[in-house]
Amino acid sequence: MATEFYNKLVCTEGLSKLDWLKVRQSGIGGSDISSVCNINPWKSSLALYYEKTQEVKEDNVENLPAELGTYLEPFMKAKFEDWWKKNKGGEIIEVESMPFILQHPTNLIALANLDGLFGDNLVEYKTTSERNYKQWEEDNLPDYYYLQTQWYLYATNYQYCYIAFLIGNRKFDVKLIERNEEVIKQIVEKADYFWNNFVVQKTPPAPSGDESSKEALAMMYPKEEAGKIIDVTGDIGISKNFAKIAEINEQVKILQEELEVNKQAIKARQGDNEILLCGEEKSKWTLQFRKEYIVEASSSRVFRISKNKGGNLNGN
């Protein structure tokens, strides 16, 4: 049985959030693997590195999506069991909870925190908003969830994972994800490289330019050491960074000038009209007043460009 394959690293029943976070620092979990592969839209590999190497502290920040997902697990479990009965010829199953952080028996950094399992199948519950509907249409599945399921299948040696998902409060459905050995090989290699070259060596990976990398850098280096200087003359990479910034700033300057030329051309044609319509485009130029506080009260016309929805002339 596949259930004999993995180690039960620690029981999560009664485990505090602080202790849970400390255990997660000992390896890479399913929600981490997309960051390792740099496809997580919310957490870069640099942010993950910081999470794995920082001193774990009590985190009282409210995370409503995570809380809602946990709260809805009993509902999702019942819905999945009902779906199975309806779609599998009336067969009745009961999804078991797995109150343990699991660990691959030989690759000790591979961790898994499962939602449930039955027979030789894993079950994961996902909730998402309606604006993400297209990511779940037909055979679609967000890449970060696909990698998460492959990581769990690797850590547990299972072959199949059913993802039960709820979109907003309108649609419930299930997708079957099969074990993909080629994908597993790639993510295991990337995880091994990330862990041994960054986490173990305490060497941060390169930032990726996203908001999570920006936040990670701010937390890693919260203040300067007065008078301390680092001279990196001869560092080709940093020299290229400076050159690229100068190049981009020049491009931005040119584009800003072109933007202003075009705005002024529209204003000149618009004159004292509040609204100008041009096919699907619309500009609105209105007087805006600034109240007097510390500075003297003033007013100026504010210019905005938007889409013309149905030729609306009332400024809405």
C-alpha positions in Angstrom: 0.0 0.0 0.0 1.2 3.5 -0.8 0.2 4.6 2.7 3.3 2.8 4.0 5.6 4.8 1.8 6.0 8.1 3.6 7.1 9.2 7.1 4.6 10.9 9.4 6.9 13.7 10.4 4.7 15.4 13.0 1.0 15.3 14.1 -0.8 18.6 13.3 -3.6 18.0 15.8 -3.1 20.6 18.6 0.0 21.9 16.9 0.4 25.7 17.3 0.8 27.8 14.2 4.2 28.8 15.4 5.4 25.2 15.7 3.7 24.4 12.4 5.7 27.1 10.7 8.9 25.9 12.3 8.3 22.4 10.9 7.6 23.8 7.5 11.1 25.4 7.6 12.7 22.0 7.6 11.7 21.3 4.0 9.6 22.3 0.9 5.9 21.8 1.0 3.3 21.6 -1.8 2.5 25.3 -1.6 6.2 26.1 -1.8 7.1 24.2 -5.0 5.6 26.8 -7.4 7.8 29.5 -5.8 10.8 27.3 -6.2 9.9 27.1 -9.9 9.3 30.9 -10.0 5.7 30.5 -11.2 3.9 31.5 -8.1 2.1 34.9 -8.7 2.2 35.8 -5.0 5.5 34.5 -3.7 8.9 34.6 -5.5 11.8 32.2 -4.8 13.4 35.1 -2.9 10.4 35.5 -0.7 10.3 31.7 -0.1 14.0 31.8 0.8 13.4 34.5 3.4 10.5 32.5 4.8 12.7 29.4 5.1 15.7 31.1 6.7 14.2 33.8 8.9 13.5 33.4 12.6 10.0 32.1 12.9 7.8 34.4 15.0 4.1 34.5 15.9 2.2 35.8 12.9 -1.0 37.5 13.8 -1.7 38.9 10.3 -5.2 38.0 9.2 -5.4 35.7 6.1 -9.0 35.5 5.2 -8.6 33.3 2.1 -6.7 30.7 4.1 -9.1 30.8 7.0 -12.1 30.4 4.6 -10.4 27.4 3.0 -10.0 25.7 6.3 -13.5 26.6 7.5 -15.0 25.1 4.3 -13.1 21.8 4.4 -15.9 19.8 6.0 -18.3 21.3 3.3 -15.9 20.4 0.5 -15.4 16.9 1.9 -19.1 16.3 1.9 -19.5 17.7 -1.6 -16.7 15.5 -3.0 -18.1 12.4 -1.4 -21.5 13.2 -2.9 -19.9 13.9 -6.3 -18.2 10.5 -6.2 -21.4 8.7 -5.4 -23.2 10.4 -8.3 -20.4 9.9 -10.8 -19.1 6.5 -9.8 -22.2 4.3 -10.0 -23.4 4.9 -6.5 -20.2 3.9 -4.8 -19.9 5.3 -1.3 -16.6 6.6 0.0 -15.3 8.4 3.1 -12.4 10.8 2.7 -10.0 10.4 5.6 -8.2 13.4 7.1 -4.5 13.2 7.4 -3.5 15.2 10.5 0.2 14.9 9.9 2.9 16.7 7.9 4.2 13.9 5.7 7.8 13.4 4.6 9.3 11.5 1.7 11.3 8.6 3.2 14.6 9.4 1.4 14.3 12.9 0.2 13.7 14.5 3.6 13.1 18.0 2.4 9.9 16.8 0.5 7.0 17.6 2.8 3.3 17.2 2.2 0.3 18.5 4.2 -2.7 16.7 2.7 -6.4 17.7 2.8 -7.5 14.1 2.6 -7.2 10.7 1.1 -9.2 7.6 0.3 -7.9 4.2 -1.0 -4.8 5.0 -3.0 -6.0 8.5 -4.0 -5.3 12.0 -2.6 -7.9 14.7 -2.3 -7.3 18.4 -2.3 -9.9 21.2 -1.7 -9.6 24.5 -3.5 -11.7 27.6 -3.3 -11.4 30.6 -5.6 -13.3 33.7 -6.7 -15.4 34.0 -9.8 -12.9 36.2 -11.5 -10.6 33.2 -11.8 -13.2 31.1 -13.5 -11.3 30.8 -16.8 -8.3 29.3 -15.1 -10.6 26.3 -14.2 -12.6 26.0 -17.4 -12.7 22.6 -19.1 -9.3 20.9 -18.6 -7.6 24.1 -17.2 -5.9 24.1 -13.8 -3.6 26.9 -12.4 0.0 25.8 -12.8 0.8 26.4 -9.2 -1.9 23.9 -8.1 -0.7 21.4 -10.7 2.8 21.5 -9.3 1.4 21.2 -5.8 -0.4 18.0 -6.6 2.6 16.5 -8.4 4.7 17.3 -5.3 2.2 15.5 -3.1 2.1 12.5 -5.4 5.9 12.4 -5.3 6.1 12.7 -1.5 3.4 10.0 -0.9 4.0 7.7 -3.9 0.4 7.9 -4.9 -0.8 7.9 -8.5 -3.9 10.0 -8.5 -5.1 13.2 -6.9 -8.6 14.5 -7.1 -9.0 18.3 -6.8 -12.4 19.4 -5.6 -12.9 23.1 -6.3 -15.5 25.7 -5.5 -15.7 28.9 -7.7 -17.3 31.7 -5.8 -20.6 30.4 -4.5 -21.8 29.2 -7.8 -19.9 26.2 -9.1 -18.5 23.0 -7.6 -16.6 20.4 -9.6 -13.8 17.9 -9.5 -10.7 17.3 -11.6 -8.5 14.2 -11.7 -4.7 14.8 -11.8 -2.5 11.8 -12.7 1.1 11.4 -11.6 3.5 12.8 -14.2 7.0 11.4 -13.8 8.6 13.9 -16.1 7.2 16.9 -14.2 8.1 15.2 -10.9 11.7 14.7 -12.0 12.0 18.4 -12.9 10.5 19.8 -9.7 12.6 17.5 -7.6 15.7 18.7 -9.3 14.7 22.3 -8.9 13.8 21.8 -5.2 17.1 20.1 -4.5 19.0 23.0 -6.2 17.0 25.7 -4.3 17.5 24.0 -1.0 21.2 23.1 -1.3 22.4 26.2 -3.1 20.3 28.9 -1.4 18.7 27.7 1.9 21.6 25.6 3.1 24.3 28.1 1.9 22.3 31.1 3.3 22.7 32.7 -0.2 19.5 34.4 -1.4 18.3 33.8 -5.0 18.0 36.8 -7.3 14.9 38.9 -6.9 12.3 38.6 -9.7 11.0 42.2 -9.7 7.6 41.3 -8.2 6.0 42.7 -5.1 6.9 39.7 -2.9 10.6 40.2 -3.8 10.4 43.9 -2.9 8.8 43.0 0.5 11.4 40.3 1.1 14.3 42.7 0.5 12.7 45.2 2.8 12.4 42.6 5.6 15.9 41.2 5.0 17.5 44.6 5.1 15.2 46.8 7.2 17.7 49.6 7.8 21.1 50.8 6.8 24.3 50.7 8.9 25.4 54.3 9.0 28.7 55.0 7.3 29.1 51.5 6.0 30.2 51.3 2.3 30.4 48.5 -0.1 32.5 48.9 -3.3 31.5 46.6 -6.1 33.6 48.1 -8.8 34.3 45.4 -11.4 31.0 43.5 -10.7 29.8 43.2 -14.3 26.2 42.2 -13.2 25.7 45.3 -11.1 27.3 47.5 -13.8 24.7 46.1 -16.2 21.9 46.8 -13.7 23.0 50.5 -13.5 23.2 50.7 -17.3 19.8 49.2 -17.7 18.2 51.5 -15.2 19.7 54.5 -17.0 18.4 53.2 -20.4 14.9 52.6 -19.0 14.8 56.0 -17.3 15.6 57.6 -20.7 12.9 55.5 -22.4 10.4 56.5 -19.7 11.3 60.2 -20.2 10.6 59.9 -23.9 7.4 58.1 -23.4 6.2 60.6 -20.8 6.8 63.4 -23.3 4.9 61.6 -26.0 2.1 60.9 -23.6 1.8 64.5 -22.7 1.9 65.6 -26.3 -1.1 63.4 -27.1 -3.0 64.5 -24.0 -2.5 68.1 -24.9 -3.7 67.5 -28.4 -7.0 66.1 -27.0 -7.3 69.0 -24.5 -6.8 71.5 -27.3 -9.6 69.9 -29.3 -11.8 69.5 -26.3 -11.6 73.1 -25.2 -14.2 74.1 -22.6 -16.3 70.9 -23.2 -16.5 68.7 -20.1 -16.6 65.5 -22.1 -15.1 64.6 -25.5 -16.3 61.4 -27.3 -14.3 59.6 -30.0 -15.8 56.3 -30.9 -15.0 53.9 -28.0 -12.8 56.5 -26.3 -13.8 59.3 -23.9 -12.0 62.1 -22.1 -13.4 64.0 -19.2 -11.9 67.4 -18.1 -13.4 68.8 -15.0 -12.6 71.4 -12.4 -11.5 69.9 -9.1 -11.3 71.9 -5.9 -8.7 71.2 -3.1 -9.8 72.2 0.4 -7.7 74.5 2.4 -5.7 72.8 5.2 -2.1 73.7 5.6 -1.8 75.0 2.0 -4.0 77.5 0.4 -7.2 76.3 -1.2 -6.9 75.9 -5.0 -8.7 74.4 -8.0 -7.6 72.9 -11.3 -9.2 70.9 -14.2 -8.5 67.2 -13.9 -8.2 65.3 -17.2 -9.1 61.6 -17.4 -9.3 59.2 -20.4 -11.6 56.2 -20.3 -13.7 54.0 -22.5 -16.9 55.4 -24.0 -19.6 53.0 -22.9 -22.7 53.7 -25.0 -22.0 57.3 -25.7 -22.9 58.4 -22.1 -22.9 62.1 -21.9 -23.6 62.6 -18.2 -20.0 62.1 -17.1 -20.5 58.7 -15.5 
